[in-house]
Amino acid sequence: MSDEKPIETMSFEEAIREFEQVVTALDRGDVALEESIELYKRGAKLKAHCEAKLKQAEEQVEQITLDAGGQPTGTTPAEGL
């Protein structure tokens, strides 16, 4: 994980993949203490990024409008977006 991409530029899929790698490395327990601390910090940031991406996606889905037949017809503006 020396080639760390800035978390804020990651897609959900990229962030969750790296988060899984961080968890695996920490679970193995073969990482030095200082590196473990850095991995934990990055993992926390990745988790927060994934949660924000999921919340954003949920808000978008909630805004989809359907016609009488149940077909999507567009979106309604979300509050505060």
N, CA, C and O atoms as a MOPAC input file, in Angstrom:
PM7 MOZYME 1SCF
protein

 N      0.81500 1    -1.18800 1     0.00000 1
 C      0.00000 1     0.00000 1     0.00000 1
 C      0.86600 1     1.26200 1     0.00000 1
 O      0.45800 1     2.31800 1     0.48200 1
 N      2.06000 1     1.12100 1    -0.54800 1
 C      2.94800 1     2.27000 1    -0.61300 1
 C      2.52000 1     3.24700 1    -1.70100 1
 O      2.87700 1     4.42300 1    -1.64900 1
 N      1.77000 1     2.78300 1    -2.67100 1
 C      1.27300 1     3.61600 1    -3.76600 1
 C     -0.11100 1     4.14300 1    -3.40600 1
 O     -1.07500 1     3.89200 1    -4.13000 1
 N     -0.21800 1     4.85600 1    -2.31900 1
 C     -1.52100 1     5.26100 1    -1.80700 1
 C     -2.15300 1     6.34600 1    -2.66400 1
 O     -1.60900 1     7.43800 1    -2.82400 1
 N     -3.30600 1     6.01500 1    -3.20400 1
 C     -4.10300 1     6.96800 1    -3.96300 1
 C     -4.87600 1     7.82400 1    -2.95700 1
 O     -5.32300 1     7.31200 1    -1.93100 1
 N     -5.03700 1     9.11000 1    -3.23600 1
 C     -5.83700 1     9.93600 1    -2.31700 1
 C     -7.25300 1     9.36100 1    -2.17700 1
 O     -7.92800 1     9.09900 1    -3.17300 1
 N     -7.68200 1     9.17500 1    -0.95600 1
 C     -8.97200 1     8.53900 1    -0.69000 1
 C    -10.12500 1     9.31100 1    -1.31300 1
 O    -11.05900 1     8.70800 1    -1.84200 1
 N    -10.07200 1    10.63800 1    -1.25600 1
 C    -11.18700 1    11.44100 1    -1.77000 1
 C    -11.39400 1    11.29100 1    -3.27300 1
 O    -12.44600 1    11.66700 1    -3.78900 1
 N    -10.40700 1    10.74800 1    -3.98300 1
 C    -10.55800 1    10.55000 1    -5.42800 1
 C    -11.00300 1     9.13100 1    -5.77500 1
 O    -11.22400 1     8.82400 1    -6.94600 1
 N    -11.13400 1     8.27200 1    -4.78000 1
 C    -11.46900 1     6.86500 1    -5.01800 1
 C    -12.96300 1     6.65800 1    -5.24100 1
 O    -13.80800 1     7.33900 1    -4.66000 1
 N    -13.24900 1     5.69700 1    -6.10000 1
 C    -14.62900 1     5.24300 1    -6.23200 1
 C    -14.94500 1     4.38400 1    -4.99900 1
 O    -14.04600 1     4.01100 1    -4.24700 1
 N    -16.20800 1     4.08300 1    -4.80900 1
 C    -16.60400 1     3.21100 1    -3.69700 1
 C    -15.89400 1     1.87200 1    -3.80900 1
 O    -15.38800 1     1.34600 1    -2.81800 1
 N    -15.85500 1     1.31900 1    -5.02500 1
 C    -15.26200 1    -0.00100 1    -5.23200 1
 C    -13.76700 1    -0.00800 1    -4.91700 1
 O    -13.26300 1    -0.95100 1    -4.30700 1
 N    -13.06400 1     1.03600 1    -5.32800 1
 C    -11.63400 1     1.12900 1    -5.02900 1
 C    -11.40700 1     1.21800 1    -3.51700 1
 O    -10.53200 1     0.54700 1    -2.96900 1
 N    -12.19700 1     2.04300 1    -2.86200 1
 C    -12.03400 1     2.24800 1    -1.42000 1
 C    -12.36300 1     0.98500 1    -0.63900 1
 O    -11.66400 1     0.65100 1     0.31800 1
 N    -13.40300 1     0.28800 1    -1.02800 1
 C    -13.78100 1    -0.92200 1    -0.28000 1
 C    -12.73700 1    -2.01400 1    -0.48400 1
 O    -12.44800 1    -2.77700 1     0.43800 1
 N    -12.16400 1    -2.09400 1    -1.69900 1
 C    -11.10400 1    -3.06500 1    -1.96500 1
 C     -9.88000 1    -2.79000 1    -1.07500 1
 O     -9.32400 1    -3.70500 1    -0.46600 1
 N     -9.47500 1    -1.52400 1    -1.01400 1
 C     -8.32100 1    -1.19700 1    -0.18000 1
 C     -8.64800 1    -1.39500 1     1.29500 1
 O     -7.80100 1    -1.85200 1     2.06200 1
 N     -9.86900 1    -1.05300 1     1.69500 1
 C    -10.27600 1    -1.26700 1     3.08500 1
 C    -10.15200 1    -2.74700 1     3.45400 1
 O     -9.68100 1    -3.08300 1     4.54000 1
 N    -10.57200 1    -3.61900 1     2.55400 1
 C    -10.46800 1    -5.06300 1     2.78800 1
 C     -9.00800 1    -5.49100 1     2.92600 1
 O     -8.68800 1    -6.35400 1     3.74300 1
 N     -8.12100 1    -4.88900 1     2.12900 1
 C     -6.69000 1    -5.19300 1     2.22500 1
 C     -6.13300 1    -4.74400 1     3.58000 1
 O     -5.33400 1    -5.45000 1     4.19600 1
 N     -6.56000 1    -3.57600 1     4.02900 1
 C     -6.11500 1    -3.06000 1     5.32900 1
 C     -6.56600 1    -4.00700 1     6.44000 1
 O     -5.77200 1    -4.36600 1     7.30900 1
 N     -7.82200 1    -4.40600 1     6.41400 1
 C     -8.35600 1    -5.29900 1     7.44600 1
 C     -7.60000 1    -6.62500 1     7.43700 1
 O     -7.25500 1    -7.15100 1     8.49500 1
 N     -7.34500 1    -7.16400 1     6.25200 1
 C     -6.61400 1    -8.42700 1     6.13700 1
 C     -5.21600 1    -8.30000 1     6.72600 1
 O     -4.77100 1    -9.17400 1     7.47000 1
 N     -4.51900 1    -7.21000 1     6.39500 1
 C     -3.16800 1    -7.00100 1     6.91300 1
 C     -3.18300 1    -6.88100 1     8.43800 1
 O     -2.31600 1    -7.43800 1     9.11200 1
 N     -4.15400 1    -6.16500 1     8.97800 1
 C     -4.23800 1    -6.01100 1    10.43600 1
 C     -4.62100 1    -7.33100 1    11.10900 1
 O     -4.12500 1    -7.64000 1    12.19200 1
 N     -5.49900 1    -8.10700 1    10.47400 1
 C     -5.91200 1    -9.39700 1    11.03600 1
 C     -4.76700 1   -10.39900 1    11.08400 1
 O     -4.67400 1   -11.20300 1    12.01100 1
 N     -3.89500 1   -10.34600 1    10.07900 1
 C     -2.76000 1   -11.27400 1    10.04900 1
 C     -1.85000 1   -11.04600 1    11.24900 1
 O     -1.28100 1   -11.98900 1    11.79800 1
 N     -1.71800 1    -9.78500 1    11.64900 1
 C     -0.91300 1    -9.46900 1    12.81700 1
 C      0.57800 1    -9.50300 1    12.57800 1
 O      1.35500 1    -9.50200 1    13.53300 1
 N      0.99500 1    -9.53200 1    11.32500 1
 C      2.43100 1    -9.59200 1    11.03200 1
 C      2.99100 1    -8.24400 1    10.59500 1
 O      4.02100 1    -8.17500 1     9.92300 1
 N      2.30400 1    -7.17800 1    10.98300 1
 C      2.71200 1    -5.82000 1    10.63000 1
 C      3.27700 1    -5.15500 1    11.88300 1
 O      2.74000 1    -5.31500 1    12.97900 1
 N      4.36100 1    -4.41000 1    11.70800 1
 C      4.96500 1    -3.70000 1    12.83300 1
 C      3.96200 1    -2.72500 1    13.44900 1
 O      3.02400 1    -2.28000 1    12.78800 1
 N      4.17100 1    -2.40700 1    14.70700 1
 C      3.24100 1    -1.56000 1    15.45100 1
 C      2.99300 1    -0.22500 1    14.76600 1
 O      1.83900 1     0.16000 1    14.58000 1
 N      4.03900 1     0.48700 1    14.38900 1
 C      3.87100 1     1.80000 1    13.74700 1
 C      3.09500 1     1.68200 1    12.43800 1
 O      2.23800 1     2.51300 1    12.13800 1
 N      3.40100 1     0.64400 1    11.66200 1
 C      2.67500 1     0.43600 1    10.40200 1
 C      1.22300 1     0.06700 1    10.67900 1
 O      0.32600 1     0.47000 1     9.93800 1
 N      0.99100 1    -0.69100 1    11.73000 1
 C     -0.38300 1    -1.04600 1    12.11600 1
 C     -1.19800 1     0.19500 1    12.42900 1
 O     -2.36000 1     0.30700 1    12.04000 1
 N     -0.56800 1     1.13300 1    13.14500 1
 C     -1.26600 1     2.37100 1    13.49200 1
 C     -1.61400 1     3.15400 1    12.23400 1
 O     -2.72800 1     3.66100 1    12.10600 1
 N     -0.66200 1     3.25700 1    11.30000 1
 C     -0.92000 1     3.96700 1    10.04200 1
 C     -1.98800 1     3.26400 1     9.22000 1
 O     -2.84300 1     3.91700 1     8.62100 1
 N     -1.94400 1     1.93400 1     9.18700 1
 C     -2.97600 1     1.17100 1     8.46800 1
 C     -4.34500 1     1.40200 1     9.08600 1
 O     -5.33600 1     1.57300 1     8.37600 1
 N     -4.39700 1     1.40600 1    10.41900 1
 C     -5.66600 1     1.62600 1    11.10900 1
 C     -6.23700 1     3.00300 1    10.76700 1
 O     -7.43200 1     3.13400 1    10.50200 1
 N     -5.37900 1     4.02900 1    10.77300 1
 C     -5.82700 1     5.38000 1    10.43700 1
 C     -6.36400 1     5.43200 1     9.01300 1
 O     -7.42200 1     6.01100 1     8.76400 1
 N     -5.63000 1     4.82300 1     8.07500 1
 C     -6.08900 1     4.82500 1     6.67400 1
 C     -7.38600 1     4.03400 1     6.56200 1
 O     -8.29800 1     4.44000 1     5.84200 1
 N     -7.47600 1     2.92100 1     7.26000 1
 C     -8.69800 1     2.12400 1     7.23900 1
 C     -9.89700 1     2.91100 1     7.73700 1
 O    -10.98900 1     2.79600 1     7.18100 1
 N     -9.70600 1     3.70400 1     8.77300 1
 C    -10.79900 1     4.52400 1     9.30700 1
 C    -11.24100 1     5.55500 1     8.27400 1
 O    -12.43600 1     5.80500 1     8.11200 1
 N    -10.28000 1     6.15100 1     7.57800 1
 C    -10.61800 1     7.12800 1     6.53900 1
 C    -11.32400 1     6.45200 1     5.36100 1
 O    -12.27500 1     7.00200 1     4.80600 1
 N    -10.85800 1     5.26200 1     4.98400 1
 C    -11.50200 1     4.51700 1     3.89300 1
 C    -12.93600 1     4.15800 1     4.27100 1
 O    -13.84500 1     4.26600 1     3.44900 1
 N    -13.13400 1     3.72900 1     5.52200 1
 C    -14.48100 1     3.37300 1     5.99400 1
 C    -15.40800 1     4.58000 1     5.92400 1
 O    -16.54200 1     4.47200 1     5.45900 1
 N    -14.92700 1     5.71800 1     6.38200 1
 C    -15.74400 1     6.93600 1     6.35300 1
 C    -16.07500 1     7.32800 1     4.91100 1
 O    -17.19100 1     7.76300 1     4.62600 1
 N    -15.11400 1     7.17600 1     4.00900 1
 C    -15.34000 1     7.50000 1     2.59900 1
 C    -16.41100 1     6.57900 1     2.00800 1
 O    -17.30900 1     7.03700 1     1.30200 1
 N    -16.31200 1     5.28700 1     2.29700 1
 C    -17.30800 1     4.32700 1     1.79200 1
 C    -18.69600 1     4.63400 1     2.34300 1
 O    -19.68500 1     4.57300 1     1.61200 1
 N    -18.77000 1     4.96100 1     3.62400 1
 C    -20.05900 1     5.30100 1     4.22000 1
 C    -20.66500 1     6.54000 1     3.56400 1
 O    -21.87300 1     6.59400 1     3.33400 1
 N    -19.83200 1     7.53000 1     3.26500 1
 C    -20.32500 1     8.74900 1     2.61200 1
 C    -20.82100 1     8.43800 1     1.20000 1
 O    -21.85200 1     8.95400 1     0.76900 1
 N    -20.07700 1     7.58800 1     0.48200 1
 C    -20.49400 1     7.21000 1    -0.87800 1
 C    -21.82300 1     6.45700 1    -0.84000 1
 O    -22.69500 1     6.69600 1    -1.67600 1
 N    -21.98000 1     5.55700 1     0.11700 1
 C    -23.23900 1     4.81300 1     0.24700 1
 C    -24.39700 1     5.73900 1     0.57900 1
 O    -25.48400 1     5.60400 1     0.01800 1
 N    -24.17100 1     6.67600 1     1.48600 1
 C    -25.22100 1     7.63900 1     1.85400 1
 C    -25.63100 1     8.45400 1     0.62900 1
 O    -26.81900 1     8.67300 1     0.39000 1
 N    -24.65600 1     8.89400 1    -0.13400 1
 C    -24.93400 1     9.66200 1    -1.34700 1
 C    -25.76200 1     8.83500 1    -2.33300 1
 O    -26.70900 1     9.34300 1    -2.93300 1
 N    -25.40400 1     7.57100 1    -2.49500 1
 C    -26.14400 1     6.69900 1    -3.40600 1
 C    -27.57400 1     6.48100 1    -2.90200 1
 O    -28.51900 1     6.50400 1    -3.69000 1
 N    -27.73100 1     6.27100 1    -1.60500 1
 C    -29.06600 1     6.08100 1    -1.02900 1
 C    -29.93800 1     7.31600 1    -1.25700 1
 O    -31.11900 1     7.19900 1    -1.58200 1
 N    -29.34800 1     8.49700 1    -1.08600 1
 C    -30.10200 1     9.73500 1    -1.29500 1
 C    -30.53000 1     9.86600 1    -2.75300 1
 O    -31.63500 1    10.33000 1    -3.03500 1
 N    -29.67100 1     9.46600 1    -3.67300 1
 C    -30.02100 1     9.52800 1    -5.09300 1
 C    -31.16400 1     8.56600 1    -5.40400 1
 O    -32.08800 1     8.91300 1    -6.14000 1
 N    -31.10200 1     7.36400 1    -4.84700 1
 C    -32.15700 1     6.37000 1    -5.09200 1
 C    -33.48500 1     6.86800 1    -4.52700 1
 O    -34.53200 1     6.68400 1    -5.14700 1
 N    -33.44600 1     7.49300 1    -3.36000 1
 C    -34.66700 1     8.01400 1    -2.74000 1
 C    -35.31600 1     9.10400 1    -3.58800 1
 O    -36.51800 1     9.34200 1    -3.47300 1
 N    -34.54100 1     9.76300 1    -4.43100 1
 C    -35.05400 1    10.86600 1    -5.22600 1
 C    -35.62600 1    10.43900 1    -6.57800 1
 O    -36.20000 1    11.25800 1    -7.29600 1
 N    -35.47100 1     9.16300 1    -6.92700 1
 C    -36.00600 1     8.68800 1    -8.20700 1
 C    -37.52800 1     8.70000 1    -8.14800 1
 O    -38.13100 1     8.17200 1    -7.21400 1
 N    -38.14200 1     9.31300 1    -9.16300 1
 C    -39.60600 1     9.34400 1    -9.22800 1
 C    -40.09500 1     8.28400 1   -10.20500 1
 O    -39.44200 1     8.00000 1   -11.20900 1
 N    -41.23400 1     7.71200 1    -9.90400 1
 C    -41.81600 1     6.66000 1   -10.73700 1
 C    -43.16200 1     7.11800 1   -11.27400 1
 O    -43.87900 1     7.88900 1   -10.63600 1
 N    -43.48700 1     6.61900 1   -12.47300 1
 C    -44.80300 1     6.91500 1   -13.02400 1
 C    -45.80500 1     5.88600 1   -12.49900 1
 O    -45.44600 1     5.02800 1   -11.69300 1
 N    -47.04600 1     5.96700 1   -12.94800 1
 C    -48.10200 1     5.07200 1   -12.46900 1
 C    -47.77300 1     3.60500 1   -12.74000 1
 O    -48.21500 1     2.72100 1   -12.00600 1
 N    -46.99800 1     3.34800 1   -13.79300 1
 C    -46.62600 1     1.97100 1   -14.13200 1
 C    -45.38300 1     1.49000 1   -13.40500 1
 O    -44.93600 1     0.36200 1   -13.61000 1
 N    -44.83000 1     2.33700 1   -12.56400 1
 C    -43.64000 1     1.95300 1   -11.81200 1
 C    -42.33800 1     2.18400 1   -12.53600 1
 O    -41.28300 1     1.74100 1   -12.08100 1
 N    -42.40100 1     2.88300 1   -13.67500 1
 C    -41.19000 1     3.15800 1   -14.44000 1
 C    -40.54300 1     4.46400 1   -13.97200 1
 O    -41.24500 1     5.43300 1   -13.68000 1
 N    -39.20600 1     4.49400 1   -13.89900 1
 C    -38.54300 1     5.73700 1   -13.50200 1
 C    -38.82400 1     6.85200 1   -14.50500 1
 O    -38.74800 1     6.63800 1   -15.71400 1
 N    -39.14500 1     8.03200 1   -14.00700 1
 C    -39.42800 1     9.14900 1   -14.89000 1
 C    -38.45200 1    10.29800 1   -14.71100 1
 O    -38.45600 1    11.24200 1   -15.50000 1
 N    -37.62800 1    10.23200 1   -13.69800 1
 C    -36.66500 1    11.29500 1   -13.41700 1
 C    -36.36700 1    11.33000 1   -11.95200 1
 O    -36.59000 1    10.36400 1   -11.22300 1
 N    -35.86100 1    12.45900 1   -11.53400 1
 C    -35.52900 1    12.60900 1   -10.12200 1
 C    -36.10900 1    13.89800 1    -9.59400 1
 O    -36.35600 1    14.84200 1   -10.34300 1
 N    -36.31900 1    13.92400 1    -8.30800 1
 C    -36.75300 1    15.17000 1    -7.66900 1
 C    -35.53500 1    15.74700 1    -6.95600 1
 O    -34.68300 1    14.98700 1    -6.49700 1
 N    -35.43400 1    17.03400 1    -6.85400 1
 C    -34.27100 1    17.63000 1    -6.19300 1
 C    -34.17900 1    17.19200 1    -4.73500 1
 O    -35.17800 1    17.19100 1    -4.01500 1
 N    -32.99300 1    16.82400 1    -4.31100 1
 C    -32.79000 1    16.42900 1    -2.91600 1
 C    -32.58800 1    17.67000 1    -2.07400 1
 O    -32.03300 1    18.66200 1    -2.54700 1
 N    -33.02800 1    17.62300 1    -0.84500 1
 C    -32.84600 1    18.73500 1     0.08200 1
 C    -31.37200 1    18.94200 1     0.33200 1
 O    -30.67100 1    17.98100 1     0.65000 1
 N    -30.87900 1    20.14300 1     0.20200 1
 C    -29.51200 1    20.46500 1     0.54400 1
 C    -28.45200 1    20.04200 1    -0.44700 1
 O    -27.26100 1    20.20800 1    -0.18600 1
 N    -28.86100 1    19.49900 1    -1.57900 1
 C    -27.84300 1    19.08500 1    -2.57300 1
 C    -27.64300 1    20.14600 1    -3.61100 1
 O    -26.83100 1    19.97500 1    -4.52000 1

